[in-house]
Amino acid sequence: PAVKVVEDYVNALVNKDASALSALSCADWEPNALLELDSLQAVSTKLENLSCVSGPSDSSTADVNCQGKILATYNNEDQELDLSVRTYKVVQQGSEYLFCGYK
């Protein structure tokens, strides 16, 4: 479930889906998720080769590592955002897993 949350979060970010980002984020991270979304509003985005695996975890948190990149294009200029440079933090709240930032 932790891997799926991160994959869904990255897809929602690329698709600029604010309601999905909010639903997938823990309360502490939600304002940051919307800031991340704002930073992509002026560019066109595309996701390439997303692949995530679960890393260290305990009963309430999990780390997820991803490969792939987000291609952001502005004025025919591409910028690659490498997804492997961050470890994604997922927390379990009740029966839900929620994205809660980076390590």
N, CA, C and O atoms as a printed pandas DataFrame, in Angstrom:
     atom_number atom_name residue_name chain_id  residue_number  x_coord  y_coord  z_coord
0              1         N          PRO        A               1    0.807   -1.220    0.000
1              2        CA          PRO        A               1    0.000    0.000    0.000
2              3         C          PRO        A               1    0.851    1.287    0.000
3              4         O          PRO        A               1    0.454    2.282   -0.606
4              5         N          ALA        A               2    2.007    1.276    0.667
5              6        CA          ALA        A               2    2.844    2.482    0.725
6              7         C          ALA        A               2    3.354    2.858   -0.663
7              8         O          ALA        A               2    3.377    4.035   -1.023
8              9         N          VAL        A               3    3.759    1.863   -1.434
9             10        CA          VAL        A               3    4.275    2.119   -2.786
10            11         C          VAL        A               3    3.174    2.724   -3.655
11            12         O          VAL        A               3    3.415    3.674   -4.400
12            13         N          LYS        A               4    1.974    2.176   -3.556
13            14        CA          LYS        A               4    0.856    2.684   -4.365
14            15         C          LYS        A               4    0.545    4.142   -4.017
15            16         O          LYS        A               4    0.254    4.938   -4.910
16            17         N          VAL        A               5    0.601    4.496   -2.743
17            18        CA          VAL        A               5    0.335    5.881   -2.331
18            19         C          VAL        A               5    1.341    6.830   -2.983
19            20         O          VAL        A               5    0.963    7.887   -3.487
20            21         N          VAL        A               6    2.619    6.453   -2.972
21            22        CA          VAL        A               6    3.643    7.315   -3.572
22            23         C          VAL        A               6    3.438    7.414   -5.077
23            24         O          VAL        A               6    3.516    8.505   -5.642
24            25         N          GLU        A               7    3.176    6.285   -5.732
25            26        CA          GLU        A               7    2.941    6.312   -7.183
26            27         C          GLU        A               7    1.720    7.167   -7.512
27            28         O          GLU        A               7    1.747    7.941   -8.469
28            29         N          ASP        A               8    0.656    7.034   -6.730
29            30        CA          ASP        A               8   -0.550    7.845   -6.957
30            31         C          ASP        A               8   -0.264    9.325   -6.714
31            32         O          ASP        A               8   -0.767   10.185   -7.437
32            33         N          TYR        A               9    0.545    9.620   -5.693
33            34        CA          TYR        A               9    0.896   11.007   -5.388
34            35         C          TYR        A               9    1.679   11.631   -6.550
35            36         O          TYR        A               9    1.364   12.737   -6.988
36            37         N          VAL        A              10    2.687   10.928   -7.041
37            38        CA          VAL        A              10    3.497   11.456   -8.153
38            39         C          VAL        A              10    2.625   11.646   -9.392
39            40         O          VAL        A              10    2.753   12.651  -10.092
40            41         N          ASN        A              11    1.748   10.695   -9.664
41            42        CA          ASN        A              11    0.837   10.829  -10.809
42            43         C          ASN        A              11   -0.098   12.022  -10.629
43            44         O          ASN        A              11   -0.344   12.759  -11.585
44            45         N          ALA        A              12   -0.618   12.223   -9.433
45            46        CA          ALA        A              12   -1.502   13.365   -9.182
46            47         C          ALA        A              12   -0.741   14.678   -9.359
47            48         O          ALA        A              12   -1.294   15.659   -9.856
48            49         N          LEU        A              13    0.521   14.692   -8.952
49            50        CA          LEU        A              13    1.348   15.889   -9.118
50            51         C          LEU        A              13    1.534   16.202  -10.604
51            52         O          LEU        A              13    1.363   17.344  -11.031
52            53         N          VAL        A              14    1.881   15.194  -11.373
53            54        CA          VAL        A              14    2.093   15.376  -12.813
54            55         C          VAL        A              14    0.800   15.770  -13.516
55            56         O          VAL        A              14    0.810   16.572  -14.450
56            57         N          ASN        A              15   -0.317   15.198  -13.059
57            58        CA          ASN        A              15   -1.617   15.501  -13.664
58            59         C          ASN        A              15   -2.254   16.769  -13.091
59            60         O          ASN        A              15   -3.346   17.164  -13.499
60            61         N          LYS        A              16   -1.558   17.400  -12.140
61            62        CA          LYS        A              16   -1.999   18.655  -11.523
62            63         C          LYS        A              16   -3.392   18.521  -10.910
63            64         O          LYS        A              16   -4.268   19.364  -11.106
64            65         N          ASP        A              17   -3.564   17.436  -10.165
65            66        CA          ASP        A              17   -4.838   17.111   -9.532
66            67         C          ASP        A              17   -4.778   17.461   -8.045
67            68         O          ASP        A              17   -4.375   16.639   -7.222
68            69         N          ALA        A              18   -5.181   18.682   -7.709
69            70        CA          ALA        A              18   -5.078   19.179   -6.331
70            71         C          ALA        A              18   -5.905   18.350   -5.353
71            72         O          ALA        A              18   -5.450   18.084   -4.241
72            73         N          SER        A              19   -7.101   17.942   -5.742
73            74        CA          SER        A              19   -7.934   17.185   -4.803
74            75         C          SER        A              19   -7.328   15.817   -4.506
75            76         O          SER        A              19   -7.394   15.350   -3.369
76            77         N          ALA        A              20   -6.737   15.167   -5.512
77            78        CA          ALA        A              20   -6.081   13.885   -5.274
78            79         C          ALA        A              20   -4.852   14.064   -4.385
79            80         O          ALA        A              20   -4.614   13.255   -3.488
80            81         N          LEU        A              21   -4.067   15.123   -4.628
81            82        CA          LEU        A              21   -2.889   15.382   -3.784
82            83         C          LEU        A              21   -3.304   15.560   -2.333
83            84         O          LEU        A              21   -2.669   15.013   -1.432
84            85         N          SER        A              22   -4.355   16.314   -2.107
85            86        CA          SER        A              22   -4.838   16.525   -0.740
86            87         C          SER        A              22   -5.294   15.217   -0.105
87            88         O          SER        A              22   -4.989   14.949    1.057
88            89         N          ALA        A              23   -6.017   14.410   -0.859
89            90        CA          ALA        A              23   -6.534   13.147   -0.334
90            91         C          ALA        A              23   -5.417   12.153   -0.024
91            92         O          ALA        A              23   -5.560   11.318    0.869
92            93         N          LEU        A              24   -4.306   12.237   -0.758
93            94        CA          LEU        A              24   -3.200   11.297   -0.578
94            95         C          LEU        A              24   -2.182   11.765    0.452
95            96         O          LEU        A              24   -1.277   11.010    0.809
96            97         N          SER        A              25   -2.314   13.000    0.939
97            98        CA          SER        A              25   -1.327   13.588    1.849
98            99         C          SER        A              25   -1.804   13.564    3.292
99           100         O          SER        A              25   -2.995   13.712    3.566
100          101         N          CYS        A              26   -0.854   13.373    4.221
101          102        CA          CYS        A              26   -1.176   13.533    5.633
102          103         C          CYS        A              26   -1.423   15.014    5.891
103          104         O          CYS        A              26   -1.008   15.859    5.098
104          105         N          ALA        A              27   -2.088   15.330    6.982
105          106        CA          ALA        A              27   -2.458   16.721    7.277
106          107         C          ALA        A              27   -1.231   17.626    7.349
107          108         O          ALA        A              27   -1.275   18.764    6.882
108          109         N          ASP        A              28   -0.143   17.135    7.926
109          110        CA          ASP        A              28    1.067   17.951    8.051
110          111         C          ASP        A              28    1.686   18.283    6.695
111          112         O          ASP        A              28    2.306   19.336    6.540
112          113         N          TRP        A              29    1.525   17.401    5.719
113          114        CA          TRP        A              29    2.167   17.595    4.419
114          115         C          TRP        A              29    1.286   18.338    3.424
115          116         O          TRP        A              29    1.795   18.907    2.459
116          117         N          GLU        A              30   -0.012   18.343    3.641
117          118        CA          GLU        A              30   -0.944   18.880    2.639
118          119         C          GLU        A              30   -0.585   20.277    2.128
119          120         O          GLU        A              30   -0.626   20.487    0.915
120          121         N          PRO        A              31   -0.233   21.248    2.988
121          122        CA          PRO        A              31    0.149   22.572    2.446
122          123         C          PRO        A              31    1.372   22.486    1.525
123          124         O          PRO        A              31    1.452   23.204    0.528
124          125         N          ASN        A              32    2.316   21.614    1.857
125          126        CA          ASN        A              32    3.507   21.439    1.016
126          127         C          ASN        A              32    3.156   20.795   -0.322
127          128         O          ASN        A              32    3.733   21.141   -1.354
128          129         N          ALA        A              33    2.212   19.861   -0.302
129          130        CA          ALA        A              33    1.777   19.220   -1.544
130          131         C          ALA        A              33    1.213   20.266   -2.496
131          132         O          ALA        A              33    1.480   20.235   -3.697
132          133         N          LEU        A              34    0.435   21.186   -1.952
133          134        CA          LEU        A              34   -0.159   22.219   -2.797
134          135         C          LEU        A              34    0.896   23.210   -3.282
135          136         O          LEU        A              34    0.764   23.762   -4.375
136          137         N          LEU        A              35    1.944   23.443   -2.484
137          138        CA          LEU        A              35    3.058   24.278   -2.941
138          139         C          LEU        A              35    3.820   23.594   -4.078
139          140         O          LEU        A              35    4.212   24.238   -5.051
140          141         N          GLU        A              36    4.026   22.275   -3.941
141          142        CA          GLU        A              36    4.678   21.530   -5.028
142          143         C          GLU        A              36    3.855   21.659   -6.306
143          144         O          GLU        A              36    4.402   21.872   -7.388
144          145         N          LEU        A              37    2.554   21.529   -6.173
145          146        CA          LEU        A              37    1.662   21.643   -7.321
146          147         C          LEU        A              37    1.763   23.039   -7.941
147          148         O          LEU        A              37    1.836   23.170   -9.163
148          149         N          ASP        A              38    1.768   24.064   -7.116
149          150        CA          ASP        A              38    1.887   25.441   -7.624
150          151         C          ASP        A              38    3.157   25.619   -8.447
151          152         O          ASP        A              38    3.155   26.332   -9.451
152          153         N          SER        A              39    4.245   24.970   -8.023
153          154        CA          SER        A              39    5.518   25.135   -8.723
154          155         C          SER        A              39    5.489   24.528  -10.126
155          156         O          SER        A              39    6.350   24.829  -10.953
156          157         N          LEU        A              40    4.503   23.679  -10.390
157          158        CA          LEU        A              40    4.410   23.032  -11.709
158          159         C          LEU        A              40    3.317   23.619  -12.590
159          160         O          LEU        A              40    3.147   23.178  -13.727
160          161         N          GLN        A              41    2.575   24.600  -12.094
161          162        CA          GLN        A              41    1.420   25.108  -12.840
162          163         C          GLN        A              41    1.790   25.738  -14.182
163          164         O          GLN        A              41    1.017   25.637  -15.135
164          165         N          ALA        A              42    2.943   26.378  -14.279
165          166        CA          ALA        A              42    3.302   27.107  -15.506
166          167         C          ALA        A              42    4.022   26.235  -16.532
167          168         O          ALA        A              42    4.390   26.715  -17.604
168          169         N          VAL        A              43    4.222   24.966  -16.211
169          170        CA          VAL        A              43    4.944   24.082  -17.130
170          171         C          VAL        A              43    4.054   22.907  -17.521
171          172         O          VAL        A              43    3.112   22.560  -16.808
172          173         N          SER        A              44    4.368   22.301  -18.664
173          174        CA          SER        A              44    3.691   21.053  -18.989
174          175         C          SER        A              44    4.545   19.924  -18.410
175          176         O          SER        A              44    5.774   19.984  -18.432
176          177         N          THR        A              45    3.880   18.912  -17.900
177          178        CA          THR        A              45    4.592   17.845  -17.205
178          179         C          THR        A              45    4.255   16.485  -17.798
179          180         O          THR        A              45    3.154   16.243  -18.293
180          181         N          LYS        A              46    5.251   15.609  -17.725
181          182        CA          LYS        A              46    5.086   14.239  -18.204
182          183         C          LYS        A              46    5.908   13.341  -17.290
183          184         O          LYS        A              46    7.009   13.699  -16.870
184          185         N          LEU        A              47    5.362   12.180  -16.993
185          186        CA          LEU        A              47    6.037   11.226  -16.130
186          187         C          LEU        A              47    6.697   10.159  -16.993
187          188         O          LEU        A              47    6.082    9.637  -17.923
188          189         N          GLU        A              48    7.954    9.836  -16.680
189          190        CA          GLU        A              48    8.671    8.810  -17.425
190          191         C          GLU        A              48    9.209    7.733  -16.502
191          192         O          GLU        A              48    9.908    8.030  -15.533
192          193         N          ASN        A              49    8.885    6.481  -16.801
193          194        CA          ASN        A              49    9.490    5.300  -16.167
194          195         C          ASN        A              49    9.380    5.273  -14.654
195          196         O          ASN        A              49   10.350    4.940  -13.973
196          197         N          LEU        A              50    8.211    5.618  -14.112
197          198        CA          LEU        A              50    8.030    5.573  -12.666
198          199         C          LEU        A              50    8.029    4.129  -12.176
199          200         O          LEU        A              50    7.285    3.286  -12.677
200          201         N          SER        A              51    8.867    3.869  -11.200
201          202        CA          SER        A              51    8.944    2.554  -10.576
202          203         C          SER        A              51    9.355    2.752   -9.128
203          204         O          SER        A              51   10.415    3.319   -8.861
204          205         N          CYS        A              52    8.535    2.294   -8.187
205          206        CA          CYS        A              52    8.818    2.501   -6.769
206          207         C          CYS        A              52    8.887    1.171   -6.027
207          208         O          CYS        A              52    8.211    0.206   -6.383
208          209         N          VAL        A              53    9.720    1.143   -4.986
209          210        CA          VAL        A              53    9.846   -0.035   -4.122
210          211         C          VAL        A              53    9.834    0.432   -2.679
211          212         O          VAL        A              53   10.270    1.537   -2.356
212          213         N          SER        A              54    9.326   -0.437   -1.821
213          214        CA          SER        A              54    9.269   -0.133   -0.402
214          215         C          SER        A              54   10.636   -0.350    0.226
215          216         O          SER        A              54   11.321   -1.330   -0.067
216          217         N          GLY        A              55   11.021    0.574    1.089
217          218        CA          GLY        A              55   12.275    0.466    1.815
218          219         C          GLY        A              55   11.990    0.131    3.265
219          220         O          GLY        A              55   11.029   -0.578    3.563
220          221         N          PRO        A              56   12.828    0.641    4.182
221          222        CA          PRO        A              56   12.624    0.366    5.611
222          223         C          PRO        A              56   11.249    0.826    6.073
223          224         O          PRO        A              56   10.746    1.865    5.645
224          225         N          SER        A              57   10.651    0.027    6.958
225          226        CA          SER        A              57    9.335    0.382    7.480
226          227         C          SER        A              57    9.170   -0.178    8.879
227          228         O          SER        A              57    9.889   -1.088    9.290
228          229         N          ASP        A              58    8.206    0.385    9.607
229          230        CA          ASP        A              58    7.799   -0.178   10.888
230          231         C          ASP        A              58    6.279   -0.222   10.888
231          232         O          ASP        A              58    5.665   -0.157    9.823
232          233         N          SER        A              59    5.668   -0.328   12.038
233          234        CA          SER        A              59    4.213   -0.524   12.059
234          235         C          SER        A              59    3.427    0.697   11.592
235          236         O          SER        A              59    2.273    0.560   11.186
236          237         N          SER        A              60    4.029    1.895   11.642
237          238        CA          SER        A              60    3.244    3.070   11.262
238          239         C          SER        A              60    3.869    3.930   10.164
239          240         O          SER        A              60    3.224    4.862    9.684
240          241         N          THR        A              61    5.099    3.646    9.758
241          242        CA          THR        A              61    5.737    4.430    8.701
242          243         C          THR        A              61    6.460    3.520    7.725
243          244         O          THR        A              61    6.841    2.398    8.059
244          245         N          ALA        A              62    6.638    4.022    6.525
245          246        CA          ALA        A              62    7.393    3.288    5.511
246          247         C          ALA        A              62    8.145    4.285    4.651
247          248         O          ALA        A              62    7.658    5.382    4.376
248          249         N          ASP        A              63    9.330    3.891    4.233
249          250        CA          ASP        A              63   10.090    4.669    3.270
250          251         C          ASP        A              63    9.908    4.024    1.903
251          252         O          ASP        A              63    9.892    2.799    1.784
252          253         N          VAL        A              64    9.772    4.852    0.876
253          254        CA          VAL        A              64    9.606    4.356   -0.486
254          255         C          VAL        A              64   10.646    5.040   -1.368
255          256         O          VAL        A              64   10.825    6.256   -1.309
256          257         N          ASN        A              65   11.321    4.248   -2.179
257          258        CA          ASN        A              65   12.302    4.774   -3.124
258          259         C          ASN        A              65   11.782    4.575   -4.534
259          260         O          ASN        A              65   11.231    3.524   -4.862
260          261         N          CYS        A              66   11.961    5.596   -5.368
261          262        CA          CYS        A              66   11.448    5.539   -6.727
262          263         C          CYS        A              66   12.550    5.809   -7.750
263          264         O          CYS        A              66   13.552    6.465   -7.465
264          265         N          GLN        A              67   12.329    5.291   -8.915
265          266        CA          GLN        A              67   13.135    5.597  -10.091
266          267         C          GLN        A              67   12.203    6.273  -11.092
267          268         O          GLN        A              67   10.981    6.159  -11.000
268          269         N          GLY        A              68   12.796    6.967  -12.034
269          270        CA          GLY        A              68   12.011    7.647  -13.058
270          271         C          GLY        A              68   12.205    9.139  -12.936
271          272         O          GLY        A              68   13.014    9.616  -12.140
272          273         N          LYS        A              69   11.449    9.871  -13.738
273          274        CA          LYS        A              69   11.596   11.322  -13.719
274          275         C          LYS        A              69   10.322   11.997  -14.180
275          276         O          LYS        A              69    9.495   11.428  -14.892
276          277         N          ILE        A              70   10.205   13.234  -13.740
277          278        CA          ILE        A              70    9.156   14.112  -14.234
278          279         C          ILE        A              70    9.834   15.049  -15.231
279          280         O          ILE        A              70   10.824   15.705  -14.908
280          281         N          LEU        A              71    9.295   15.103  -16.431
281          282        CA          LEU        A              71    9.785   16.056  -17.425
282          283         C          LEU        A              71    8.893   17.286  -17.374
283          284         O          LEU        A              71    7.686   17.205  -17.602
284          285         N          ALA        A              72    9.502   18.420  -17.075
285          286        CA          ALA        A              72    8.775   19.682  -17.029
286          287         C          ALA        A              72    9.240   20.527  -18.214
287          288         O          ALA        A              72   10.435   20.776  -18.378
288          289         N          THR        A              73    8.296   20.962  -19.030
289          290        CA          THR        A              73    8.629   21.726  -20.236
290          291         C          THR        A              73    8.036   23.121  -20.151
291          292         O          THR        A              73    6.850   23.299  -19.876
292          293         N          TYR        A              74    8.897   24.110  -20.396
293          294        CA          TYR        A              74    8.476   25.507  -20.422
294          295         C          TYR        A              74    9.200   26.174  -21.577
295          296         O          TYR        A              74   10.428   26.129  -21.654
296          297         N          ASN        A              75    8.439   26.800  -22.485
297          298        CA          ASN        A              75    9.030   27.440  -23.669
298          299         C          ASN        A              75    9.961   26.502  -24.424
299          300         O          ASN        A              75   11.078   26.888  -24.769
300          301         N          ASN        A              76    9.526   25.296  -24.681
301          302        CA          ASN        A              76   10.287   24.272  -25.409
302          303         C          ASN        A              76   11.593   23.881  -24.733
303          304         O          ASN        A              76   12.469   23.296  -25.369
304          305         N          GLU        A              77   11.731   24.196  -23.459
305          306        CA          GLU        A              77   12.918   23.814  -22.713
306          307         C          GLU        A              77   12.533   22.753  -21.682
307          308         O          GLU        A              77   11.654   22.978  -20.851
308          309         N          ASP        A              78   13.197   21.594  -21.741
309          310        CA          ASP        A              78   12.888   20.502  -20.826
310          311         C          ASP        A              78   13.783   20.553  -19.598
311          312         O          ASP        A              78   14.981   20.827  -19.680
312          313         N          GLN        A              79   13.162   20.282  -18.463
313          314        CA          GLN        A              79   13.917   20.101  -17.232
314          315         C          GLN        A              79   13.507   18.748  -16.668
315          316         O          GLN        A              79   12.319   18.430  -16.607
316          317         N          GLU        A              80   14.496   17.947  -16.253
317          318        CA          GLU        A              80   14.207   16.640  -15.694
318          319         C          GLU        A              80   14.276   16.709  -14.179
319          320         O          GLU        A              80   15.253   17.198  -13.611
320          321         N          LEU        A              81   13.233   16.216  -13.533
321          322        CA          LEU        A              81   13.209   16.115  -12.084
322          323         C          LEU        A              81   13.385   14.636  -11.740
323          324         O          LEU        A              81   12.467   13.832  -11.906
324          325         N          ASP        A              82   14.563   14.298  -11.264
325          326        CA          ASP        A              82   14.923   12.912  -10.967
326          327         C          ASP        A              82   14.231   12.466   -9.683
327          328         O          ASP        A              82   14.453   13.045   -8.619
328          329         N          LEU        A              83   13.392   11.438   -9.783
329          330        CA          LEU        A              83   12.635   10.969   -8.623
330          331         C          LEU        A              83   13.475   10.132   -7.669
331          332         O          LEU        A              83   13.042    9.867   -6.548
332          333         N          SER        A              84   14.663    9.711   -8.084
333          334        CA          SER        A              84   15.480    8.849   -7.234
334          335         C          SER        A              84   16.285    9.623   -6.188
335          336         O          SER        A              84   16.906    9.009   -5.319
336          337         N          VAL        A              85   16.287   10.947   -6.252
337          338        CA          VAL        A              85   17.098   11.723   -5.317
338          339         C          VAL        A              85   16.421   11.906   -3.957
339          340         O          VAL        A              85   17.042   12.411   -3.021
340          341         N          ARG        A              86   15.180   11.508   -3.843
341          342        CA          ARG        A              86   14.443   11.651   -2.589
342          343         C          ARG        A              86   13.935   10.302   -2.106
343          344         O          ARG        A              86   13.644    9.411   -2.904
344          345         N          THR        A              87   13.833   10.163   -0.797
345          346        CA          THR        A              87   13.140    9.039   -0.196
346          347         C          THR        A              87   11.785    9.556    0.266
347          348         O          THR        A              87   11.704   10.546    0.993
348          349         N          TYR        A              88   10.745    8.894   -0.152
349          350        CA          TYR        A              88    9.381    9.320    0.132
350          351         C          TYR        A              88    8.917    8.680    1.444
351          352         O          TYR        A              88    9.107    7.484    1.665
352          353         N          LYS        A              89    8.316    9.484    2.299
353          354        CA          LYS        A              89    7.877    9.014    3.609
354          355         C          LYS        A              89    6.362    8.809    3.591
355          356         O          LYS        A              89    5.608    9.706    3.214
356          357         N          VAL        A              90    5.936    7.626    4.001
357          358        CA          VAL        A              90    4.513    7.293    4.061
358          359         C          VAL        A              90    4.178    6.936    5.506
359          360         O          VAL        A              90    4.934    6.224    6.167
360          361         N          VAL        A              91    3.048    7.431    5.990
361          362        CA          VAL        A              91    2.597    7.104    7.341
362          363         C          VAL        A              91    1.253    6.390    7.267
363          364         O          VAL        A              91    0.449    6.625    6.365
364          365         N          GLN        A              92    1.035    5.516    8.236
365          366        CA          GLN        A              92   -0.257    4.848    8.328
366          367         C          GLN        A              92   -1.068    5.554    9.403
367          368         O          GLN        A              92   -0.639    5.676   10.550
368          369         N          GLN        A              93   -2.243    6.015    9.009
369          370        CA          GLN        A              93   -3.164    6.650    9.952
370          371         C          GLN        A              93   -4.462    5.868    9.898
371          372         O          GLN        A              93   -5.214    5.956    8.927
372          373         N          GLY        A              94   -4.719    5.104   10.949
373          374        CA          GLY        A              94   -5.859    4.199   10.927
374          375         C          GLY        A              94   -5.610    3.131    9.881
375          376         O          GLY        A              94   -4.567    2.476    9.893
376          377         N          SER        A              95   -6.551    2.954    8.987
377          378        CA          SER        A              95   -6.372    1.959    7.927
378          379         C          SER        A              95   -5.810    2.568    6.646
379          380         O          SER        A              95   -5.619    1.866    5.653
380          381         N          GLU        A              96   -5.544    3.887    6.670
381          382        CA          GLU        A              96   -5.062    4.584    5.472
382          383         C          GLU        A              96   -3.560    4.790    5.502
383          384         O          GLU        A              96   -2.964    5.020    6.555
384          385         N          TYR        A              97   -2.963    4.702    4.326
385          386        CA          TYR        A              97   -1.567    5.087    4.147
386          387         C          TYR        A              97   -1.566    6.438    3.435
387          388         O          TYR        A              97   -2.270    6.616    2.442
388          389         N          LEU        A              98   -0.776    7.389    3.939
389          390        CA          LEU        A              98   -0.760    8.729    3.385
390          391         C          LEU        A              98    0.671    9.188    3.158
391          392         O          LEU        A              98    1.563    8.880    3.948
392          393         N          PHE        A              99    0.884    9.925    2.080
393          394        CA          PHE        A              99    2.197   10.493    1.779
394          395         C          PHE        A              99    2.442   11.640    2.768
395          396         O          PHE        A              99    1.566   12.473    2.996
396          397         N          CYS        A             100    3.644   11.668    3.349
397          398        CA          CYS        A             100    3.889   12.663    4.397
398          399         C          CYS        A             100    5.269   13.301    4.272
399          400         O          CYS        A             100    5.909   13.595    5.282
400          401         N          GLY        A             101    5.728   13.516    3.052
401          402        CA          GLY        A             101    6.969   14.257    2.854
402          403         C          GLY        A             101    8.147   13.411    2.417
403          404         O          GLY        A             101    7.998   12.273    1.972
404          405         N          TYR        A             102    9.318   14.002    2.557
405          406        CA          TYR        A             102   10.553   13.389    2.079
406          407         C          TYR        A             102   11.538   13.271    3.232
407          408         O          TYR        A             102   11.463   14.008    4.215
408          409         N          LYS        A             103   12.452   12.336    3.091
409          410        CA          LYS        A             103   13.533   12.200    4.075
410          411         C          LYS        A             103   14.800   12.743    3.486
411          412         O          LYS        A             103   15.842   12.730    4.142
